[in-house]
Amino acid sequence: MVKNRIKVCARIKGGKQPKCKVAYSIEKESCHEMLCLETPESSRSCCRRGRWCKFRFSNVFDINAKQEQIFGVIAQPIINSFLNGFNGTIFAYGQTGSGKTYTITGSPEDYSERGIIPRSIEQVFRFTSKCCEKCCVGISYMEIYNEVGYDLLDSKHQAYCFEQLPKIVLLEDSKGEIHLRNLSVHNVSSVKEAMRLLFLGDTNRTIAETPSNDFSSRSHCIFTIYLSFWVGGTGKIRRSKLNLVDLAGSERIYKSNVTGVTLMEAKSINLSLYYLEQVILALSEAKRSHVPYRNSIMTNILKDSLGGNCFTLMLATVTISPYNFEETLSTCKFSQRVAMVSTDAYINEEFDPYQEISELSKEVENLRNHLKLQSCPYDDGNTALTDDEISKCKEIVSDLIDSDETSCPNIEPNMKIIQHCFNLLKGEICHLKANLRSQEEKNEAFCDYEGIIKGKDEEIE
């Protein structure tokens, strides 16, 4: 078991920058990087803040960071652990329009700008193509809209309204593990198949135009890759899953000026993010006995990712617009609390059930033979063996003598046959002993004769 803290990174939104922007700098330390933000004058006076706000991250990526760099630094280590049998989670957190979806999914218009999900898919199938053992890859894609889970890969998604779609139901087993009913898992055998499912799910996502973002995601989305592969020579199978989570963006209602359905969506998003924050607060307190996972469907599903068996990384996406400084500050503060949470990751390994069934069947057969042997009456010599049984005994003894194997032959659990085999074996041993004595006597006579000849030779000389 590997105990480690959730790794937290930050990415400053690139692309077109506002005319007026917050000054920032990135200070490199031995194992961390500091994001230093200059507080706007308005925030200094009303909130009594100093000129600079500093936040520690594992890595900070500025506006010029490329998608390939982001993947290599933050996602590749999680992917490597996932391919070794560990669970992994990467989730993007930040205000709406800060670049979460772009980082996780990427741009469909430019191949070089593909995000973490497409690059992860490529890595997984690069691994399976080199793996000598059997591998199975599965894909699921779900969204959480207004605190209800839906399957983005459901064929009914485009033909029905939300009220008519089957809802994902959470089931908890006796071990506390969460299982999802009505969430389909699609087996895929190539990058092309997996990418087709990603595009299908993205098409079904719920988006809306807001003042902050023309294509704002109105739901939390979880893209999961399931991997199963056999460990050669051990009879064991490893099963791991990788959650790539694009959280809906937080937004301040008084700034967005949204109404109607969009307002209801914003309230639901903010409430679920509040519940996520409550879970993080509980996990960061060492003496806290209760963690409110069940307050939200998202925190319940990500229970393992936040405080259980998983390697987890959070990517905080921020902007440098003075208008959004408070949201950026809130995101950075939340990330600092997340960095205090630890998880316990271990390899998800179990015996191959089919091989285990085969071994258990052999064991049952051996036990039956032992039981049959114990129940056989002792042969008193009055019952004669048939010619076939005698031939079988001779064959068994012959195989035992001629074989180089150390294991015993498979003998029918019949006491008469076993006794006859012992008698035949004893006869062979007695015959070999007689031959050995005869050979020893001949050797002694030969030595005596050789001594006589040697003496005669000496007399002649």
N, C-alpha and C positions, 0 to 999 in steps of 0.2 A: 504494500500500500504506500502511495506517495502523497504526503501531505504538503500542500503548497497554497499560497494565497492567489486569489484571482488577479491575473495580470491586467493592468489598465493602461490603455494607450489613448492618445488624442490626435485628431486630425482637424486641421483648420481648413475650412471650405475654400477650394480653389475657384478657378473660372473667373468670370467678370466680378470685379471688386467694387464696392461702393466708393463714391468720391470721398466721403468722410469715413475714416475707418479707425479702429482702435489700434494704437501702437502696441506691438508685442515683441518679445524676444524669446529665444529658446536657449537655456543655459544647460550645458552638458555636465553631468556629474559622473562619478565612477560607474555606477550601475543604473542610474536614472537620468531623466531629463526634466528640467523645470520649464513650465510654460508661464511666462511672466506677461501679464496683461496690464496695460495702463488704464487706470480708472478714469472714465470721462468726468469732466467737471461737475456735471449735474448729479452724478452718483456720489461724488465725494462730499458734496455739501449736504444732500438730503439723508445720506446713509452713514455719514461720518467714516468713510473708508479712506485708507491711505492712497498714495498715488499709484502704487503697484500692488497687484494681487498675484501671488505665486502659488502654483499647484504642481505637485510632483507626479510624473507619469513614468511608466517603463520606457515609452518612446513617444515623441511628439513629431508629427509630420506637418510641415508647413504647406503653404498654398501651392507649391511647385511639386509636391510629392506625386509620383505616378502610381497607377494601379498595381503594376508589377512589383514596385517597391513595397507597397502596403501589404500585398499578399506574402511576399518573401519574408518580411520581418515579423508580422503578427500572426499570419495564418499558417505558414509552413510548419512551425513547431507543433501546432495543434493537430495538423493533418498527419504529421509523422507519428504522433502518439496514437491517433485514431487508427492508423494502418497497423499498429502493433497491438491492438486490442483494447485500448483505452477509449472511454467516452470523451467527446469533446464538444464544446459550445463556444461560439463567437456571437456576441450580440452587440448591435449598434444602438447607441442611445444619444438623443439630442433633440433640439427643438425642430419643428417642421421646417423643411427647406435647408437643412444644414448639411445634407449630403449622405444620409444614412443609406438610402436605397441605391444611390450611385455606387457607394463603396461595396455594399453587399452583393448587388446584382450586376451593376455596371450599365454601360450604355449599349443599347441594341444596334446603334448606328456605326460603331467603330469597334472592330475586333480587339484592338490594342487596349481599349478601355473597358474590357469585360471585368466583372467584379470578382469577389471572393467565391461565390457559388460556382460559376463556370470554371474557374481555375481549379477549384477543389475537385470538381467532377473529372477534369482532365487528369489530375494527380491520382485519383482513385483508380481509374482505368489504366493508367500507366503502371500502377502497382499490380493490378490483376493480370495484365498481359505478361508480366515477368514472373508471377507467382506460379510455382510448379504444382501447387496443390489446388484443389477445387475452391473457387470463390463464388459468392453470391452477393449481388448488390441490389438494394431496394431503395425506392424513393417515395417520400410522402411530402405533401405540401398543404399546410393548413393556415387559415387566417382566423383571428379572433376579432369579431366585429360586434361592438356593443355588448361585450361580455358573453358572447355566444361563439362557439367554435364551428367552423365550416370547412369542408374538404374542398380545396381549390382544384383538385384533380377529378372531382365528381363530374361525370358526363352530363348530369342534370343542371349543372351550375349556370349555364348560359340560357337555359330554357325556362327556368323558374325564378320567381322572386324569393327573397330571403325567407319569408314566412313558410314557403313550401319546401325548402331544402332540408334534408336530414341534418340534424344538429349533432355535433360530436359530444359523446357522453363520456365522462371520466369515471373509471372504475378503479378502485384501490384494493389490492389483494392483501392477504394476511401479512406479507412482508413489508407492506407500506409502499409497494411499487405501483405506479400509475399506468393503467392501460386505457387506450382510447378506442371506443366503439364508434363506428361510422367514419373512421379515417382509413382510407385505402392506402396500401403499400404496394407499389408497382415494381416488379422485378425488371431490371434493365441489364442489357449485355453490352452496351456501347455508349460512347459519349453522345452520339447522335440521339439515341433514345432518351437519355437523361435530359438533354437540352430541350428536346421537344416537350417533355413534361414541365420543365421550368418555364418555357414560353407559354404553355397552356395555363399554368397557374398564375403567371403574371397578367395574362389577359383577363382572368377572372377576379383579380384583386379589386377591392373597393377603393376608388380614388375620387377626389373632389377638388375643385379650384378654391383656394383661399387667398387672402391678401398676401400671405407669405410665400405661397407655393402654388403654381398653376396645376401641378399634378401631385397633390398632397395625399399620401397614403392614409386612409381612414381606419386602418386596422393593423393589428400586430400580425406579422407573418413568420411562420417557422418552417423552414425548408430542412428536411432531415434526410441524411444518407445513412442507410443501414448496410453494414458489411459483415459477412460471415466467411471465414476461411479455415481450412483444416491445417493443423500444425503437423507436418510430416513426421511419421515415425512415433508419434505420441498417442495417437487415438483421441486427441483432444480437438475441440473446435472453439474458435474465438469469435465472439459476437460483439461488435461495437457500433455506436451510432454517433453521428456528427450533426448537431443542431446549429443551423445558421439562421440567426434571428434578426429580423428587421422590425424594430419597434416603431409604432406610430409616433409621430413627433408631438412633443408637448407644445402647448401654445397658451398664451394668456388671452382670455376671452375679451378683456377690455381693449386689447390691441387688434385682435382679428376682426371684430365687429361682425361675426357670423351670426346667422339666424336660422330658425327652422331645424331641418334635419342635420345640417352641418354643425349647428350649435349643440345638438344632442350628442353627435359623434365626438365633438371636442370635449364635452363633459365626461363622456365615458372613457375617452383616452386618458384624460388627466386623472380620473379616479383610479384607473388600473395602474398608471405609473405611480400614483401615490401609494397604492398597495405594494407595489414593487419596492418602493423606498422603505416602507415599514418592514418588509421582510429583510432587506439589507441592514437596516438598523438593528433588528433583533439578532441577526447572525453576527454582527460586528461586536455585540456585547457578550463577553465571555460567560457571564453568569445567567444569561437569559435562557430560561427553560422552554418557553413556548415560542415558536416561530409561526406567524399567521399565514402559512402558505395557502390555506383554503379560502382566504378572502377574495381571491381572484383566480379565474381559470388559468391565466397566464403563469402566475407564480406557482400554481399547483402542478402544471405541466413541466415547468422548469425547476422543479424541486431539487432534482439531482444536480442540475447545472449550477444552482446557486449555493448549495451547501452539502452536496453529496458526492457520489462517485463520478467525478468528471474533471477534466482539465478545461478551465473556463477563462475566456478573455473578453473584456469589455472594450469597445471602441467608442470613445466620446467624440462626437462630431460637433464642432463649434464654428461660429462665424465671428468676424471682426468688425461687424457693423455696430456703431454706438447705440443704434436704436434697439438692438437685440442684446445689449451687454448684460442685462439682468438674467436673461435666459442662458447665455453663455456661462455666467457665473454660477447659476444653479446647476448646470450640467457638470461643471468642474467640481463643485462641492459634492455632488452625488458620487462622482467617480472616486473621490478620495475615500468615501465611506465604503464603496465596493472593494477598494484595494485592501481593506482590513479583514475581508471575509476569506476564510480558508475552505478548501475542499479536500476530500480524501479519495484520490483516484487509484484504481487498481485494474489489472488486466481482467477482462470478462472472459474467463476460460472455463470450459466444461467438457466432460467426456462426450464424444460423438454418440448420440442416442442410439443410432443404428448399430454401431460397433458394440456399444454397451449391451444392447439387446442380444446380439450374437454371442457375446461372452457369457451373459447370464443363461442363455439357452444351453450352452455347452456345460456350464456348471450344474444346471438342473439335470442334464443327461447323466453326468458323472455321479451325482447324488442318487439318481434312480438306480444306476448300476450298483452302487455301494449298498443301497437298500435291498436290492434284489439278491446281492451276494450274501448279505447278512441273513436273509430269510431262506436261503437255500439249505436243505438238510445235508448233514455230513454224509459223504459216501462211505458206506461200510464195506464196499468191495463186492457186494452181491449183484449190483446192477452193472451190466456190461455196456460199453460204449458201442455205438454203431460204427460201421466202416467209415462213413463220412466224418464222424467226430474224431476218429483216430487219425485220419488223413489231415484233418484240420489241425490237430495237435502237433503232428509232425511238421506241418508247414509253419506253425507259430514258432516252434523251437528252432527250426532251421533259419527262419528270418532273424530270430534273436541272436543266434550265433554268428551269422554272416554279416549282420548290420553293424555299421560303425557308430550308429546313433546311441546316445546314452539313455534316451527315454525308453520306457518299457512298451512292448507292443499292446495293442488294444485287444484284450482277451474277454470273451463273453463271460459275464458273471455266473458261471456254472461250476460248482465245486468239483464235479466229476472231471470236467475238462481241465480245470486248473491242476488237480491232483495228477492226472495223466501227463500233463505237460511237465510237471515237476519230476515225475518218474522218468520221462524221456530225457530230460535235462540231466538228471542224476546218472542215467545210463551213459550219456555222452561224456560226462565228467569222469566216470569210472573207466570208460574206454580210453580216454585221453591219459589218465593216470597210468593205466597198464602199458600203453604205448611208451609213455615217458620212462617207466621203470625198465622196460625192455631196451630202450635206447641207451639208458644209463649203463646197463649191464654190458651192452655191446661196446660202449665207449671204454669201460674198464678193461674188457678183454683186449680191445685194440691197443690200449696203453701198455698192457702187459706184453703183448706180442711185439710192440714197438721197442720195449726195453730189451727183450731177448735179442732182437735183430741188432740193436745198437751194441750189445755186449759181444756178439759174434764178430761184428765189424772191428771192434777193438782188439779181439784175439788175433784176427787175421793180420792186422797191422803190426 
